[in-house]
Amino acid sequence: MLKILNENWIKKESILFYNFVKENSIFIIPFLFFSFLAYRIPLTQLTLSIDEEKAMFSDSISNDWVSQGRFGIILIKWFFNYWYVNSITAAFLGVFCLAVSGLIWAYQLNSVLSENIDKKKYAASSLLAILLFFTFPAYAENMGFSIMNFELGIGWILTSLSVVLVFKGLVKNSGKSYILTGIVFLMLCISIYQSFLPVFILGMIASFLIHAVSSQKDDVKINVKEVVVYVFKFSLVGIMSLVMYKLIDKIIGFYIPPSGYISNFFAWNVNDIGGSILKLLSNFKQIVVGDIVYGSLMILFGFIFSLIVLMIYIYKFFSDKENRGKNTVVLLLVLVLAATPFLMPILLGAPVPIRVNLNFSLFVAIAWFLLYCSVKNKGLKFLLILLVLWGSFYQSLAVSRLFYSDYNRYEEDKGLAAQLNDRISTLAADENSTYPVVYIGQHTQEARPNIIKQEVLGYSFFEWDGGNPIRMRNFMNSLGYEFLEPSSVQIEEGKKLSLDMPSWPASGSVAVKKEMIIVKLSEDPSNYALNLVNDPERKIEKSAFSHIGFTNMTYNYAMREFKETSKGIKIVSTDADPQASFSLNTVAEKDSFDYIRLIIESDTEGDLQLFLAEEEGMYSGRFNGTVLLKKGVNVIYCDRQRLMREVKSMRIDPPDNSTITLKSIEFYK
């Protein structure tokens, strides 16, 4: 450690970075412009983000982070005494750290260029490229957790520094102190957020790739062997950092046991491999075309940039025999670079949340800079500059819209909380003042134009987790609406008592029952689900009182064939949501039957969905269930739904692309 300090590398790199920023200080203007355009709302409007309500009223959130292997967050909060601040301060610190990290990435892109070219000519382009990183919409999802803004920003800074130091130590022979410090920084990054490790890998691959692309004929020869050695060395750095992190995490685990939160993301060992691969490929396609991350069109451009570079070097591979080794290296690294955005889901075996995959923001910036370095035509370079400015503007508007949506969500949440408080307070007066409040169901805010709901941003506290009473209560408390907390027994009792209550905002949706104040925000869908069982071995102990004849039948366009045969109704379906409806000869009133039996013969295995309707042909999200059909004869039993008043008709949705024969439908008492 003393040797590291004696080499004074900190002063050396600080001077180089300072000079880089000073010489290009004019580019502070676009950084400020896009900062205001993209992040003005969280920088000026107070909100409450998801998990922030837990931090306000729970002492366990620190242990939660540590149990998830993110002890670095606690270290930062302890060092800065940053346990809880308002969202505006959090947003400012997060944006500031992200901007600093962007400057370091720009410095790295410029410093890895070959020594035989004029790096000053590329300084401006490296800073422009980082605007794509700084404004990438997916980062808004990370900022949706305002209690982690600052920590994630520090993680970005440490990750960029680790790439700078390790690359210079391995390629520029700057000394072991660079590599050792890079290992420590990377370990700290992983302890803040494990997803920074793939970012480090992307940064190291991109650094060597840009170094290779910018090298001239008189530079030191670059070949496949050299890149293999480089990959081995920086992989060793990553492994050493990971081992160091794991050792510390293991020691901490003796005091705060791990929660298994991170291990739950691993899917290779629990899912079918073939199915996992198909699911990943489908997810990758959605990401590339912009269906997953709102405003992420530049991801597609990033792959287009990479493809163009690939085509350029395929041509050079055949036309420039003297530099075939270098061109081979570039071709291989471009292919690897294009795969790095998918590194996290590939390692885990399943699609990951937007906030977890941090690589895309850096990938689009690097892909643009790589193409800019690969083309020589000044006209093309100018077009690329216009494109990066347009892309940054496009992304900034997307980020702004996401935060605008979340600000509206918060304002609506406050309005709903005030209305609930009025009704609860009225009931809680006098003799009911000691009654706990039980929240049932969820309140989903209505869709409106210009309001985006993605992964975190835009979702109400009253709809998280399908209706989480703890989050609701903490949010109400954050506004000063404090009521007594119910016990687990009272919560279960409240669910039963709420069955005959109307849902919010109807009169009676907030009521006093058995020394509790029950707030019914919505119906619980599970209360209305049909219990379906496929059991051919089940013995019939009761007699059928109603046999449905095959009359009054309707079916939709997704049927290739629908006809009555001597064996029953033959249904041949397509893959476009097939449906067949049957009316009852006699209305089955409440308590007039115990279960329904359907006998169905199928040529394939797949899910069959059954709907029951209280009004003729009026099917909804209520009173339906799904059962697995097996190849051959199936005997399906459906228990009477206790909340149904009567059954007038039923609908069957057979498996897609199947042939089934509906032999009989009978009601038993």
N, C-alpha and C positions, 0 to 999 in steps of 0.2 A: 504494500500500500504506500509506503514512504517513497519507493522508486517511482510510482505513478505520479505522486505529487511533485517530486523533484524534476521530472521531465517537463513540467510546466506546459503540458499539452493544452490545458484549459485556456491559458492566455493566448497561445498560438491560434487555436481554432476560433476563439472569440474575436480576435483581430481580423481574421479572414472573413468571418461572417459579418462583422460590423462594416467592413469595407464593401462587401457585396451589397448590403442593404443601403449604405450611404450612396454608393455610385448609382443605385437604381431607386432612389427615394421618390422619384416621380410616380412610381407605381403604388405608392401608398394611397394615391387618389382613387384608383379603381377599387382597391381593397376597401376603402371607406365607403365608396359608393355602393358596392355590392353588399357590404355589411348592413348598411341602412336599408337597402331594398329588400334583402332576404330576411333579416333578423330584427327589423324595427319593432314588430309587435311584441315579441317576448322581452325585448329590451326596454319597453315602455309601459306594458300593460301587465298588471299583477294577475296571476292565476294560481291555481293549485293543481299540481300534476299528480298522476297516479303514483302511489307509494309515498308521496309526500305527506298525505294525511296519516299514514302509519307512523312516519318519523315524528310527527307532532305529538302523538298520544301513545306511543309504545316504546319501551326500552329495549325491545328485542331485535330491532332492525339492524343494530350493529352486529349482533351475533348471527343474524341471517346472512349478512355479507361475508363474515368470516367463515361460516359453515359452507358457503358456496365457493370457498377458495379465493375470495377477493379481499384478503387482509390488507392489501395496499390501499384500498379506499379508507379503511379505518386509520391507517398510518397518516394519510394526508389530512383527514379530518382532525385527528389529534394534534398534528403539528401546527395547523393553522387555526385550531379551535373553531372549526367550520362544521359544527354539528347540525345547525339548522339556520337557514337564512331565507329571505323572500325570493320568489322566482325571478325577479328582475336582476338582483345581484347575481344569482346563479347563472342566468342567461349571459350577463356581461362577462363573467369569468370564463364561461364555456366558449363564447365567441372569441374572446381575446386569446385564449390558449390555442384555439383552432387556427387563428390567424398566425400566431407565432410558429406553430407547427408547419403551416403552409409556407412561411418564409424559409424555414429550415429545409423543407422538401425542395423548394426552388433552388436553394443554395446547393443541395446535394445533386440535383439534376445538372446544374451548371458545372460543379466541381468534378464530376465523373467524366466529363468530356475529355477527349484526347488533348494532351499538352501541346500538340503541333497545330492546333487550330486556335483562332481568336475567340476565346470564351466570352469576351464582352459582347460579341455580336449575338450570342445566344442567351445572355442574361435576361433580356426583356421577354423572350419567348418562354423561358422557364417560369418566370413570374406569371405570365399570362396563362400558362398551362395550369398553374396551381389554383387559378380562379375557378376552374371546373371542379377541383377537389373541395374548395372552400364553400361552394354553393350547392354541392350535390344534395338533392332532396332527402335521401335516406338518413342523413345526419340529423334531420329534424326529429326523427323518431327517437334517437338517442337523447336529444334535448327534451323530449317529452317526459323524461325522468329527471326533473330539475335538481333532485337531491344528489345526482351523480354528474351534473354538467362539468363542474370544475375538475373532478377526479378524472373523467374521461379526457378532458382537455390536456391535463398533465400527462396522461397516458399517451396521447398523440405526440406530445413534445418529446417524451422519453423514447418513443419508438423511432421517430425520425432521427433523433440524436444517435441511437444505437446503430442505425443503418449507416449514418455518416462515419461513425468511429470504426465500426467493424470493417466497412469497405476500405477505408484508408489504411487500416492495419493489415488487411489481407492483400490488397492490390497495390497500394502506394507505399507499402513498407514503412508506415509511419511509426511503428513501434508496438510492442506488446501492451503498453499502457492503453492504447486505443482499444484493442480487442478486449482486454480485461474489463475496462469501464463499460464497453458496449454490452458485455455479458451481464454485468450488474444492472444496467439500465433496462435491458430486455427482461430480466427476472422481475424487476419492479413493474414493468408494463403488464406482464402476465398476471401479477398479483392484483392489479387493478381490474383488468378485464382480459380473460383468456383469449379473446378474439384478436388481440394485438399480435399474437405470434404469427398468424398467417399474413398480417400486414408487414411484419419484418421480412418474411420470406419473399413477398412480392417486391418489397423495396430492394432487397439484395439482388434478386434476379433482374429487375429493371435497371439497377445501377450498372451491372456488368454488361447488359445488353446495350445500353446507351453508350457505354465506354467502347464497346466493340464497333458499333455503328459509326461512331465519330472518328475512329482510328483511320489513319491514312496509310498509304503503301509503305512509307518509310518508317512507320511505327514498328514497335516490337510485334512480331508475328503472333496472332491469336489463333489457337487451334482447339480441337475438341478436347484434347488431353488437359489443356490449361483450364478449360471451363469445368471439366469433371473435378479437377483438384480444387477449384474455387468453390464449387457446390458442396464438395465434401467438407471443406474447412468451415464454411458458414453454417452448414448443417450441424457440425460439431459444436459451434457456438450456440446454436439454438438448443441443442440437446443439453449442453452444460447449464444453460439458463433454466431450462425446464427441470433438470434434476435439482438444481439449487432451490427453485420454487417449490418443488414437491417435498423436499426435505423440511423446509420451513413450514409448509402447510401441514405436513405429517406431525410435526412437533406441536403446532397449534391445535391439531385435531385431538390431542390427548386432553385438552381443556375444553374445547368447543367442538363436539363431534360433527363431522361432515353431514350435510343434509341429503346428499344424493341428487341435488338439483342439477348439477352439471352432467352427472352420469346418465340422467334421464334423456339427454339429447342423443346418446349413442343408440343407433337403431340397427346396425349391421348384425348384432348378435340376437336380435329379437324378431326381426322381420324376414320375410322371404326375400332372398337376394334378387331374384328376377323382378319381383314386384317393386322392390326398393329402387332398382335401376330405372325402371320405367317411370316411377314416380319422380325420381330426380330429373330425368330427361324432360319430362313434362314441365316441371318447375323451372328448369333452365330456360326452356323456350319462352315461358311466360315472363321471366325476368328480362331476357334480351329484348323482347318486343315491348316492354314497358307496362305489362299488365299487373306487376306486383308492386313496384315502387312508383308512386304518383310523380309525374314529371321527370321520369328517368330516361327520356329519349336518348340521352348521350351515351347510355350503355351500348345501344345498338351502334352508334357512331364509333365508340371505342373499338368494337369488334371489326367494323369496316376499316378503321385506321390500321388495325393490326393486319387485316387481310391485304391491304394495299402494300404495307411494308413487306409482307410475306411474298407477294408477287414480284416486288422489286428485287428481292434477294434471290428468288428462284431464277430470275433472268440473269442476275450477276453471277450466280453459281455456274451457269453454263457459258457465260460470255467472258468472265474474268478468271482465267485459270490460275493466275499468279496469287490471287487472294481467295482461292477456293476453301481453304481451311477456315478463314474468318467468316466467309459467307455461310458455311455450314453451321458454324457456331450461332450466327444470327438467326438462321432459319430454325434451329432447334429451340433457341431461347424465346423467339416470338411465339412458337407453339406453346411453350410452357407458360409464358406470360398470359396468353389467352385463356389458359386453364386456371390461373390463380384466383380469379373472382369466384370460382366454384370450389375452392379448396376446402372451405369449412363444411359445406353439405356433403362433399365426397368423403371426407374423413369421418363424418358422423353417420352417413348412410341415410340421411333424410333432409328435406328442406329445412332451412333454419329461419328464425324470425328476421325481419329486415334489420333490426337494431344489432343483431349478432354479426352479420356479414359486413365487416368494415372495409373490405377490399375494393368494392366497386368505385367508391369515391376517388381513391388513388389510381385505380386502373384507368379510368377515362382520361385523367390528366396525363398519365405517363404515355398512354397510347397516342394521344395527340402530339406530345412532345417528340416521341419516337418518329412519327411520320414527318414532323417538321424538320428533324435532323436528317431524314433520309432523302428528302427531295432537294434539288438544287435550283429549280426554276423559281425566280423571284415572284412571278405571277402566282404560282401555286402557293408559295409561302404567304403571300398577301391574302389569298382566299382563305387559307387556314387560320390566319389571324382574325379575319372577319368572322369565321365560323366559331372560334373559341369565345369571342366577345358575345356573339348571338347566343351560344350555348350557355354562357354564364348568366346572361340576362333571362333566358328561358327558365333555367333552374332556379334563379332567385325568385321569380314570380311564383313558381311552384312551391318553394319553401314558405314564402309569404302567405300563400293561400292555405297551406296546411296549418300554419300558426293562427291565421284568422279563424279557421274552422274551430280550432281548439279554444280560442278565446270566446267564441260564440257558445261553445259547449259549456264553458265555465259560467258564463252569464246566465244561460238557461238553467244550469244546475243550481245557481244561487236563487233564481226565481222559484224553482220547484221546492227548494228547501224552505223558503219563506212561506209558501202556501202550506206545506206540510206542518210547519211550526205553528201556524195559525190554528189549524184544525186540532193538532195534538194538544196545544196549550189550552184550547177551549175545553177539551175533554179532561185534561189533567188538572183542572182547577179543583180547589177544595179537597173533597174526600178522595179524589183519584190522583192526587199529586204524588203519591208514592208508588204508583203503578209503573212497571217497566214498559218500554215501547218495543213491539215486535214487528220487524219489517218482513213482508212476504212478497216474493216475486221481484220484478224489475221494471224500471221505466225506461223504455228506449225512445230517445228523441226522434221526432219525425224527420225524414229526409227532406232537405231543402236545397234549392239551387245554390251553387257556389260554396256549399259546405261539404268538405271531404272527410270521410271516416276511413282511416287506414289501419294501422296496427295498434298504436297507442293514442295518437292525436285524434280528437273528435269524439271520443267515447265518454259517456256520462259516468259519474260515480255511481249512479243508480242502475247501471246496466252491466258493470264489470262483473266477470265471473258468472254471468247469468243471473245476477242479483246477489250481491255479497253484503249481508247486513252489517258486518264489521266495517267495511269501507263506507257504507251509507252513514252509520252512526258517527264515525270519525269525521266525515265531511260535515255533517250537521254540527258537530262539536266545534269544528274549525270556524264556523260562522257564529258561534255563541249559542246555538240551539242545543242545550244539553238536557238529556233525559236519562232515566235509569236504564241500566243494561239488563236484559232478561237472562235467565239461566238457560242451559241447554234443554232442560225439561219443559220450560215455558215456551221455548221456540218451537219444539215439536207439537206441543199442545196448541199453540197459536196457528200452526199450519192446518190442523184439523178443524179448528174453529173458523178458519177463514174460508172454508169450502163453499159456504152458502152466502158469502159476502160478495158484493159487486167490486169491480176493480176501479182504481183511481182513474178519473177524478169524480166518479159518481158519488152521490150522497150515500153514506153508509160504508164507504171504502175505508174510513177511519172510524173505528168503533171500540167501545169498552166491552170486554168479555172476560169473565172469570178473573177479575183483578189484573187485567192486562189491557193495554191500548194496542190494538192490532191495526197496522197500516198495510192494506192490500194494494200493492202497486200493479200486479198483473196476476193472471192465472198461472199456476204451475203446470206446464205441459205434461209432466209425468203423471199428474193426477188423472189425465184424460187418455192416457195411452192404453191400447188394447193389449191384453196378455195372450199371446199366440204361442201354441206349442204344436210341434209336428211329432205325433206319437202314434204310429200305426198299431202298436201293441196294446194301447189303452182299451180296457174293457168297457162296454156300454152297460151302465146300470140303470139308465132311465130311458123312457120312451120318447120318441120324437113327437112333438105336438104340431109341428108345421114343416112341410116340405115345400121348398120354393120351386115352382114349375119354371121352365125356361121361357118366360114371357116378359114383356115390357123391358126388353134388353136394349141397351145403347152401348156404343163403343166408339173410340176415336180413330183418327186417321192412321194410327200406328199399327194397324192390324193388316197383315197380308191376307188373312183368312179368318172368318168368324161365322160359324154355321153349326146348326144342330145336327147331331148324328145319333145313331142308335146307342152309342156309349155315353153321350153327353154333349156338352158344348165344346167344340174344337176351336182353339184360339191360337193362331200363328202370328207372332208379334215381330215388330222391327225394333230398332234401337232408339226410337223417338218417343219415349215415355208412353208405352201402351197402357190403355185403360178400358175396362169393361164394367158396366153398371147394371145391377139387377134390382127390380122392385119386388117388394114382398107382397104376396097375395093377401096376407093379413098383417096388419101392423102389430109388431111385437112390443107390447107395452112393458113399462118398468115392472120388474119382479115376476113377469110372466114366463121367463125362461132362465136357465142357469148357465148354459153355454151353447155355442153354435159349432156344428161340425161340418167341415168341407172336405170332400174327397176329390183329390186332384192328381191326375197322372201327368208327369212331365218328362220331356226327352232330354233335359239338361238340369244341371244344378245352378241355382241362383236365388236371389232374394225375391220374394213375393210380398207385396204390401196390400193390406186389407183396410178399407175405410167403411165406417158405418155412418149413416146420416139420420138425424132426427126429422129432417124435412126432405121430401122427395128430391133426390139428386143434388142436395146442397152439402157438398163435402168441404171440409176445412182442415186446419192443422190439428183439430181435436179428433178424438175417437179413431185413431189409426194405429197400426202396428206392423212390424215386419217379421217375417219368418223365413228360414232357409228351406227352399224346396230341394229335395233330392231327386236324382234320376229314378223314375219308376213311380209307384203309387204312393201318395202322401195323404195322411189323415191329419188335418189341421183342426185344432180345438181353439176356440176363442171364448174366454170367460166373459160373462155379462159385465159391462162397464157400469159400475154402481152410480155414476153421475149422469148417465143417459136417462132421459125421460121415456123415450121409445125409439124403436128402430123401424124406419120406413123403407130404407133402401141400403144397398151396400155396393161397394166398388172394389174390383180386384185389379191391381197393377201387376201383371206377370213379369218374370224376368225378361230382359231385353233379348231379342233374337232367339225366342224359345217357341216350342210347340207344347201346349198343355191341353188337357181335356178335363173340363169341370164336370165331374160325374154327379155330384149332389151337394146341396146345401140344406142342412136340417137344424132346427132349433130343438133343444132338449130341456125338459123340466124335471 
